[in-house]
Amino acid sequence: MTLHVDIEDGNAGAGSESEPESGLPGHSSRGRLEQVLKNGHFAITAELAPPDSANPQDVYARARLFEGHVDAMNATDGSGANCHMSSVAMCALLARQGHEVVMQISCRDRNRIAIQGDILGGAALGINNMLCLTGDGVQVGDHPQAKPVFDLDSLSLLEIVAGLRDKHAFASGRKLTDPPRIFLGAAENPFAPPFDFRPHRLAKKIAAGAQFIQTQYCFDLPRFTAFMQRSQDLGLLEKCFILPGVGPLASARTANWMRQHVPGVHIPDHIITRLEGAKDQKAEGRNICIEMIQQLREIEGVSGVHIMAHRQETSVVGIIQQSGVLRDRMPWTPSCETPRTKAPA
Amino acid sequence: MLSIRLWATRHARLLELTYQAVEPVIIKLHPLWKSVGYERAEKPIAKLEQLCKGLVFDCQMCGQCILSSTGMSCSMNCPKNIRNGPCGGVLQNGNCEVIPEQRCVWVEAWEGSQQMRADDAIQVVQLPLDHRLKGTSSWLRVARQTAQRHAAQRESKP
């Protein structure tokens, strides 16, 4: 009976005006993701695709699929350079309901003035976690004629958010009266060249303020292990929580398409062969994902996983349950006001 | 000019030495720049800088040159203008996700940096670009800032 008893802070209704001013000692946010990670639990985050709609019910319906099984949901910011509901609005809707969210911020579409405004606004609306990304190029999305902004890159953005929070100042130096309390994340891709530079780039991101890292899809365990080993040698794993990305592949054809068309995704041949040889390719894709989560859990320095199940959101809960990595812990959910307890076995 | 740019990163060590030789000369010429007036010197020197660095590095004249931190690969040639690269979209063959037929600027940068004596300069977090400085001379700025720093040091001594 572990459940969320470790989570001392009960102020789940983020965004309410009556929240206490400070969070837990040594924590930079009032969020539950930071608490779960700092308590040493194996955390699970999942990617939530924003709807092509102005209806908040579409957002809630998507979140319900993961509710009670993940520690935080990432709302993507125009992922793949496609236009959807904004990350800040989606996160605000969910935070108001008590969900733990990670607001993704991409540098592709906004300059430093707009981004800093959104960070303050997002924090005021109860968002506890933000993830800094450079963003995909506009050419891969549905508006290739758009102007790519890239006023900042993921690293200078990290520095700016850390400055807002810790120095209580905008990038210009102008002071804030009240800083945003944010648990700060970044992305890394251990599976893209130059491989030798990737651990050093992780070091740069940590130096710029990253407290947790979510990676690109991991299908190549040896390459990931090498990355973690090198990061450990550089002394980085004590300074940062690493959540490798995982996800189910729908079929061998999808896998082939992804590795050819989605920049930065690396799928080794043996995964494709295994999918091709399976009777039910979709089920095999889920099995590969479950095994990957279990294997990643055993790697030193891995603090959780980040599940990206594009168009397979309904299979996420099954994958989490079958992997067994949560053991008897049940992530907090706003739908139950009193802490849930599991029926005694 | 792509072939020359690729040549530059392959010979990053040579270019680092060249820069180390040229930079003190530009700094030593501070009295000259001062007597001509930095503003008046700006246009011809920026033109000269653009000619030299444009030829060798495909320099985009951002005005805040960090070639010595990027293995002599001009990061302004990255389609995302990333000054702290590489992004996560680099293709498995080391090419750019936006221009797939071209090598990633930051793959070049990493290889170049490994040849240079200051091989850890690539690990310094670069601040966001000041867009006001686009088109101005980095050389003159370095000369002026170094002179100002020296003057401040002299003043602070009793």
Interface residues (C-beta under 8 A of the other chain):
Chain A: C107 R108 R112 T134 G135 D136 G137 Q139 V140 P148 F150 D151 L152 D153 S154 L155 S156 E159 I160 A171 A187 E188 N189 A192 P193 P194 D196 F197 H200 R201 A203 K204 A207 A208 Q216 P263 G264 H266
Chain B: P79 K80 N81 I82 R83 N84 G85 P86 C87 G88 G89 V90 L91 Q92 N93 G94 E97 V98 C104 W106 V107 W110 E111 I122 Q123 V125 Q126 L127 P128 L129 H131
